Amino acid sequence: MKNTFRLILGIVATAFLVATPHAQTATAVQSRTRTHVETLASDKFEGRLTGSPGEKLAGDYIISELKRIGAKPLPGMTDFRIPFTFTAGSKDGGTTVTVTKDAGGAQTFTGATTVQALSFSDTAEATGRVVFAGYGLVVPEAQNFGYDSYAGLEVKDKIVVVLRYFPEDADQKTRAILARYADLRYKAQAARQRGAKGMLVITGPRSPNAGAVVPMSFDTAIAGSGIVAASVGSDAFAPIIAASGKSLEEVQKEFDSGNPHVAGFAIPGIMVTLKANVIRQQQTGNNVVAYLPATTPTTGINKPWVAVGAHYDHLGRGTTGGSLAGQDEKNAIHHGADDNASGTATALAVAEAFGKQARKRNLLIAFWSGEELGLLGSNAFVTKPPFPLETMAAYLNFDMVGRVADNKLTVQATGTSAMWPKLLEQANVAAGFDLVLQEDPYQPTDVGSFNIASVACLTFFTGAHQEYHKPSDTAEKINYEDLVRVGELASGVVKRLMDSPDAPLFTKVEQKTETGGRAGLRLFTGTIPDYASDVKGLLLGGVIGGGPAEQAGLTKGDVVIEIAGQSITNIYDYTFALELLKIGQPAKVVFMRGGERKETTLTPAARK
């Protein structure tokens, strides 16, 4: 009964706010919306992974709908697709390890089961003497837990050998601490910081996967980590450990106690040459973008573009990270009905509502890909926009809007303009949602790209659920009646933006929370990394207003190459380096700006 009442209100709202001369019945709109969701979330589209055939099929479907609605390619373009490139993964291109004895004789090892580059390795060659550095673990002093595998070791220009994982026999508390620093990227960074030329990883006989090489994992980093690194199997490691005169099991057992005083050692009488070959696979994703031109001249119109958008990509079969599927769902299609076929259907519904009526502004209709890999598509768009973003009055984003419950609809990023609360209140009179307004625009969805580009924006969201990022996010779980109402509310907002001579004035919101790694749980630096960067270092996509980074003089476009004495080659290095910072304690930051090396001091604040 309650939903029927909402439906009637929705019909009235659509007729009043959009004033379509050929207004569709709510049943027809709901049927079309259901078709969009069921089509995009079907097995045929295989989870719409960026760069996959499923993404192409989804793009084809969306383009066919845009043509039906009457939308056109953007001015100066003939295609609805705007491609962008990204790193889709890494594979080993033929890595080798050669062990040369001082007394003469050399053995070269190759093959995927014997030696394999780590996914973040540089493609390069390194030769040196060998130092066994235990588990290669370094716990920052800030943790008040003394553990440094490199204490007393000289590894400059050497090849470091480390055990995979962390001490097997340590007590639970110690294991919990050490496990935080057992990521191979962290171990590689620790070796590089101490001057090592290369790192070899061996899985000890007392560990899981004993003697096996580390599989190449998905790694979206475009650049290498600044060190040559590979894992070796038992066969390739045999002549190395033999040169030490010890057995690997005996050595590992000593380290497995977790005793921080068990020291590493140099392995005499041999040289190791590591030739790592990592092939980073580049792929192309495609945004699908169209527009409905204004029906009257836009001369004199302040900011003549209004934009609606949603990401249409999802996780494919969950093989590239982000999947929360259980073991019994491994490699299953992640249908993404709510995330984000629902948002895609809503953006299409808004476009359809405006397809046959007068428009004082151009309506941009955008469907992003690469959102699940880090806002790649929307970031590419705002980085190289097809028209000046200064002419965009506002951007409305829809991400996961198909699970309305208890009549609650969350609208985020309302702090980006003082106009939003009143405008939403007006548009919601007919829609009748219990709106939850959140000012914060720093959301893990495409609205973040537009906020950084200083565009007033909103993003609509109906909340997370237990099917999030699982294959079970399927079409029959969508609440279609209320999904249509979300589109009606959004159409009301767009209608007001179309008709108003004034565009929302952008307001920069200071971020109160910050996403990040482990250190991000305790301190706040105010940096906004550009995850799609291929530069050596950490490219800043922006800084948070009033945050420590802004106070330090850092700004968008700066490339951080060192912080607190730790060299930074990528986002992972930066995350690890945060562990060294202390709240309220100034840290030197070295960065590049316009090709010039600069320094500043950043003082981290406590996370609120």
Solvent accessible surface area in square Angstrom, and as a share of the most:
residue,aa,sasa,rsa
1,M,202,0.90
2,K,132,0.56
3,N,60,0.31
4,T,71,0.41
5,F,121,0.50
6,R,22,0.08
7,L,40,0.20
8,I,93,0.47
9,L,51,0.25
10,G,2,0.02
11,I,79,0.40
12,V,85,0.49
13,A,1,0.01
14,T,29,0.17
15,A,53,0.41
16,F,153,0.64
17,L,13,0.07
18,V,1,0.00
19,A,61,0.47
20,T,25,0.15
21,P,91,0.57
22,H,133,0.60
23,A,52,0.40
24,Q,67,0.30
25,T,87,0.51
26,A,7,0.05
27,T,100,0.58
28,A,45,0.35
29,V,31,0.18
30,Q,34,0.15
31,S,62,0.40
32,R,88,0.32
33,T,4,0.02
34,R,98,0.36
35,T,66,0.39
36,H,3,0.01
37,V,0,0.00
38,E,75,0.34
39,T,35,0.20
40,L,1,0.00
41,A,7,0.05
42,S,37,0.24
43,D,91,0.47
44,K,138,0.59
45,F,8,0.03
46,E,77,0.34
47,G,1,0.01
48,R,0,0.00
49,L,38,0.19
50,T,4,0.02
51,G,27,0.26
52,S,28,0.18
53,P,102,0.64
54,G,2,0.01
55,E,5,0.02
56,K,115,0.49
57,L,65,0.33
58,A,0,0.00
59,G,0,0.00
60,D,53,0.28
61,Y,39,0.15
62,I,0,0.00
63,I,17,0.09
64,S,58,0.38
65,E,20,0.09
66,L,0,0.00
67,K,126,0.53
68,R,101,0.37
69,I,14,0.07
70,G,39,0.37
71,A,7,0.06
72,K,108,0.46
73,P,35,0.22
74,L,2,0.01
75,P,78,0.49
76,G,89,0.86
77,M,60,0.27
78,T,137,0.79
79,D,73,0.38
80,F,13,0.06
81,R,45,0.17
82,I,38,0.19
83,P,86,0.54
84,F,19,0.08
85,T,99,0.58
86,F,10,0.04
87,T,5,0.03
88,A,20,0.15
89,G,4,0.04
90,S,14,0.09
91,K,100,0.42
92,D,38,0.20
93,G,31,0.30
94,G,46,0.44
95,T,2,0.01
96,T,32,0.19
97,V,0,0.00
98,T,30,0.18
99,V,4,0.02
100,T,52,0.30
101,K,105,0.45
102,D,87,0.45
103,A,108,0.84
104,G,46,0.45
105,G,53,0.51
106,A,65,0.51
107,Q,92,0.41
108,T,86,0.50
109,F,29,0.12
110,T,81,0.47
111,G,37,0.36
112,A,68,0.53
113,T,120,0.70
114,T,25,0.15
115,V,2,0.01
116,Q,23,0.10
117,A,0,0.00
118,L,6,0.03
119,S,8,0.05
120,F,10,0.04
121,S,0,0.00
122,D,33,0.17
123,T,77,0.45
124,A,45,0.35
125,E,103,0.46
126,A,5,0.04
127,T,49,0.29
128,G,5,0.05
129,R,95,0.35
130,V,1,0.00
131,V,4,0.02
132,F,0,0.00
133,A,1,0.00
134,G,0,0.00
135,Y,0,0.00
136,G,0,0.00
137,L,0,0.00
138,V,20,0.12
139,V,9,0.05
140,P,4,0.03
141,E,155,0.69
142,A,27,0.21
143,Q,48,0.21
144,N,143,0.73
145,F,52,0.22
146,G,65,0.62
147,Y,15,0.06
148,D,54,0.28
149,S,16,0.10
150,Y,9,0.04
151,A,64,0.50
152,G,89,0.86
153,L,36,0.18
154,E,111,0.50
155,V,3,0.02
156,K,125,0.53
157,D,77,0.40
158,K,48,0.20
159,I,0,0.00
160,V,0,0.00
161,V,0,0.00
162,V,0,0.00
163,L,1,0.00
164,R,34,0.12
165,Y,54,0.21
166,F,42,0.17
167,P,0,0.00
168,E,45,0.20
169,D,79,0.41
170,A,10,0.07
171,D,90,0.47
172,Q,156,0.69
173,K,154,0.65
174,T,16,0.09
175,R,76,0.28
176,A,62,0.48
177,I,36,0.18
178,L,0,0.00
179,A,42,0.33
180,R,82,0.30
181,Y,0,0.00
182,A,16,0.12
183,D,70,0.36
184,L,28,0.14
185,R,18,0.06
186,Y,12,0.05
187,K,0,0.00
188,A,1,0.01
189,Q,10,0.04
190,A,6,0.05
191,A,0,0.00
192,R,34,0.12
193,Q,50,0.22
194,R,86,0.31
195,G,27,0.26
196,A,9,0.07
197,K,82,0.35
198,G,0,0.00
199,M,0,0.00
200,L,0,0.00
201,V,1,0.01
202,I,1,0.01
203,T,2,0.01
204,G,0,0.00
205,P,59,0.37
206,R,75,0.27
207,S,10,0.07
208,P,80,0.50
209,N,89,0.45
210,A,56,0.44
211,G,19,0.19
212,A,45,0.35
213,V,22,0.12
214,V,15,0.09
215,P,89,0.56
216,M,43,0.19
217,S,66,0.43
218,F,63,0.26
219,D,9,0.05
220,T,54,0.31
221,A,13,0.10
222,I,54,0.28
223,A,17,0.14
224,G,8,0.08
225,S,4,0.03
226,G,30,0.29
227,I,4,0.02
228,V,9,0.05
229,A,0,0.00
230,A,0,0.00
231,S,1,0.01
232,V,0,0.00
233,G,3,0.02
234,S,65,0.42
235,D,104,0.54
236,A,0,0.00
237,F,3,0.01
238,A,51,0.39
239,P,17,0.11
240,I,0,0.00
241,I,17,0.09
242,A,69,0.53
243,A,34,0.27
244,S,23,0.15
245,G,72,0.69
246,K,93,0.39
247,S,48,0.31
248,L,24,0.12
249,E,97,0.44
250,E,111,0.50
251,V,4,0.02
252,Q,0,0.00
253,K,127,0.54
254,E,102,0.46
255,F,11,0.05
256,D,0,0.00
257,S,61,0.39
258,G,8,0.07
259,N,68,0.35
260,P,66,0.41
261,H,159,0.71
262,V,39,0.22
263,A,68,0.53
264,G,12,0.11
265,F,38,0.16
266,A,69,0.54
267,I,2,0.01
268,P,89,0.56
269,G,34,0.33
270,I,3,0.02
271,M,60,0.27
272,V,0,0.00
273,T,27,0.16
274,L,0,0.00
275,K,101,0.43
276,A,5,0.04
277,N,52,0.27
278,V,10,0.06
279,I,74,0.37
280,R,49,0.18
281,Q,72,0.32
282,Q,101,0.45
283,Q,78,0.35
284,T,62,0.36
285,G,0,0.00
286,N,28,0.14
287,N,1,0.00
288,V,0,0.00
289,V,2,0.01
290,A,0,0.00
291,Y,27,0.10
292,L,2,0.01
293,P,34,0.22
294,A,20,0.15
295,T,72,0.42
296,T,70,0.41
297,P,116,0.73
298,T,40,0.23
299,T,129,0.75
300,G,82,0.79
301,I,52,0.26
302,N,78,0.40
303,K,60,0.25
304,P,26,0.16
305,W,18,0.06
306,V,0,0.00
307,A,0,0.00
308,V,0,0.00
309,G,0,0.00
310,A,0,0.00
311,H,2,0.01
312,Y,1,0.00
313,D,0,0.00
314,H,1,0.00
315,L,2,0.01
316,G,3,0.02
317,R,104,0.38
318,G,17,0.17
319,T,85,0.49
320,T,24,0.14
321,G,48,0.46
322,G,45,0.43
323,S,35,0.22
324,L,101,0.50
325,A,30,0.23
326,G,35,0.33
327,Q,159,0.71
328,D,135,0.70
329,E,47,0.21
330,K,146,0.62
331,N,78,0.40
332,A,34,0.26
333,I,22,0.11
334,H,2,0.01
335,H,33,0.15
336,G,0,0.00
337,A,0,0.00
338,D,0,0.00
339,D,4,0.02
340,N,0,0.00
341,A,0,0.00
342,S,0,0.00
343,G,0,0.00
344,T,0,0.00
345,A,0,0.00
346,T,2,0.01
347,A,0,0.00
348,L,0,0.00
349,A,24,0.18
350,V,0,0.00
351,A,0,0.00
352,E,31,0.14
353,A,17,0.13
354,F,1,0.00
355,G,17,0.17
356,K,141,0.60
357,Q,19,0.08
358,A,78,0.60
359,R,20,0.07
360,K,99,0.42
361,R,1,0.00
362,N,18,0.09
363,L,0,0.00
364,L,0,0.00
365,I,0,0.00
366,A,0,0.00
367,F,0,0.00
368,W,0,0.00
369,S,0,0.00
370,G,0,0.00
371,E,13,0.06
372,E,37,0.16
373,L,29,0.14
374,G,29,0.27
375,L,39,0.19
376,L,19,0.09
377,G,0,0.00
378,S,0,0.00
379,N,41,0.21
380,A,34,0.26
381,F,5,0.02
382,V,24,0.14
383,T,88,0.51
384,K,170,0.72
385,P,47,0.30
386,P,54,0.34
387,F,24,0.10
388,P,81,0.51
389,L,20,0.10
390,E,131,0.59
391,T,41,0.24
392,M,3,0.01
393,A,2,0.01
394,A,0,0.00
395,Y,0,0.00
396,L,0,0.00
397,N,0,0.00
398,F,0,0.00
399,D,14,0.07
400,M,12,0.05
401,V,0,0.00
402,G,0,0.00
403,R,41,0.15
404,V,10,0.06
405,A,64,0.49
406,D,131,0.68
407,N,21,0.11
408,K,106,0.45
409,L,0,0.00
410,T,14,0.08
411,V,0,0.00
412,Q,18,0.08
413,A,0,0.00
414,T,5,0.03
415,G,15,0.14
416,T,0,0.00
417,S,2,0.01
418,A,96,0.75
419,M,58,0.26
420,W,0,0.00
421,P,62,0.39
422,K,136,0.58
423,L,11,0.05
424,L,0,0.00
425,E,117,0.53
426,Q,77,0.34
427,A,1,0.00
428,N,22,0.11
429,V,120,0.69
430,A,22,0.17
431,A,3,0.03
432,G,32,0.31
433,F,8,0.03
434,D,81,0.42
435,L,44,0.22
436,V,55,0.31
437,L,75,0.37
438,Q,72,0.32
439,E,118,0.53
440,D,42,0.22
441,P,0,0.00
442,Y,36,0.14
443,Q,30,0.13
444,P,110,0.69
445,T,10,0.06
446,D,0,0.00
447,V,0,0.00
448,G,8,0.08
449,S,8,0.05
450,F,0,0.00
451,N,7,0.04
452,I,57,0.29
453,A,24,0.19
454,S,64,0.41
455,V,4,0.02
456,A,3,0.02
457,C,0,0.00
458,L,0,0.00
459,T,1,0.01
460,F,0,0.00
461,F,50,0.21
462,T,18,0.10
463,G,22,0.21
464,A,80,0.62
465,H,36,0.16
466,Q,144,0.64
467,E,17,0.08
468,Y,74,0.28
469,H,17,0.08
470,K,62,0.26
471,P,13,0.08
472,S,38,0.24
473,D,0,0.00
474,T,26,0.15
475,A,17,0.13
476,E,131,0.59
477,K,76,0.32
478,I,11,0.05
479,N,44,0.22
480,Y,9,0.04
481,E,54,0.24
482,D,2,0.01
483,L,2,0.01
484,V,6,0.04
485,R,4,0.01
486,V,0,0.00
487,G,6,0.06
488,E,17,0.07
489,L,0,0.00
490,A,0,0.00
491,S,4,0.03
492,G,0,0.00
493,V,0,0.00
494,V,0,0.00
495,K,40,0.17
496,R,62,0.23
497,L,2,0.01
498,M,4,0.02
499,D,60,0.31
500,S,32,0.21
501,P,103,0.65
502,D,87,0.45
503,A,13,0.10
504,P,2,0.01
505,L,149,0.74
506,F,49,0.20
507,T,62,0.36
508,K,110,0.47
509,V,22,0.13
510,E,103,0.46
511,Q,18,0.08
512,K,148,0.63
513,T,70,0.41
514,E,23,0.10
515,T,106,0.62
516,G,59,0.56
517,G,24,0.23
518,R,67,0.24
519,A,0,0.00
520,G,5,0.05
521,L,143,0.71
522,R,74,0.27
523,L,1,0.01
524,F,24,0.10
525,T,0,0.00
526,G,0,0.00
527,T,7,0.04
528,I,26,0.13
529,P,25,0.16
530,D,31,0.16
531,Y,123,0.47
532,A,38,0.29
533,S,25,0.16
534,D,93,0.48
535,V,57,0.33
536,K,106,0.45
537,G,5,0.05
538,L,4,0.02
539,L,39,0.20
540,L,1,0.01
541,G,11,0.10
542,G,7,0.06
543,V,15,0.09
544,I,1,0.01
545,G,6,0.06
546,G,34,0.32
547,G,3,0.03
548,P,10,0.06
549,A,0,0.00
550,E,68,0.31
551,Q,143,0.64
552,A,17,0.13
553,G,43,0.42
554,L,4,0.02
555,T,61,0.35
556,K,123,0.52
557,G,42,0.40
558,D,1,0.00
559,V,22,0.12
560,V,2,0.01
561,I,38,0.19
562,E,38,0.17
563,I,2,0.01
564,A,36,0.28
565,G,50,0.48
566,Q,40,0.18
567,S,44,0.28
568,I,5,0.02
569,T,19,0.11
570,N,10,0.05
571,I,42,0.21
572,Y,69,0.26
573,D,3,0.02
574,Y,9,0.03
575,T,29,0.17
576,F,12,0.05
577,A,1,0.01
578,L,12,0.06
579,E,1,0.00
580,L,61,0.30
581,L,4,0.02
582,K,88,0.37
583,I,83,0.42
584,G,50,0.48
585,Q,96,0.43
586,P,82,0.51
587,A,10,0.08
588,K,96,0.41
589,V,1,0.01
590,V,0,0.00
591,F,8,0.03
592,M,56,0.25
593,R,85,0.31
594,G,88,0.85
595,G,68,0.65
596,E,100,0.45
597,R,141,0.51
598,K,67,0.28
599,E,104,0.47
600,T,26,0.15
601,T,76,0.44
602,L,2,0.01
603,T,58,0.34
604,P,2,0.01
605,A,40,0.31
606,A,54,0.42
607,R,60,0.22
608,K,195,0.83
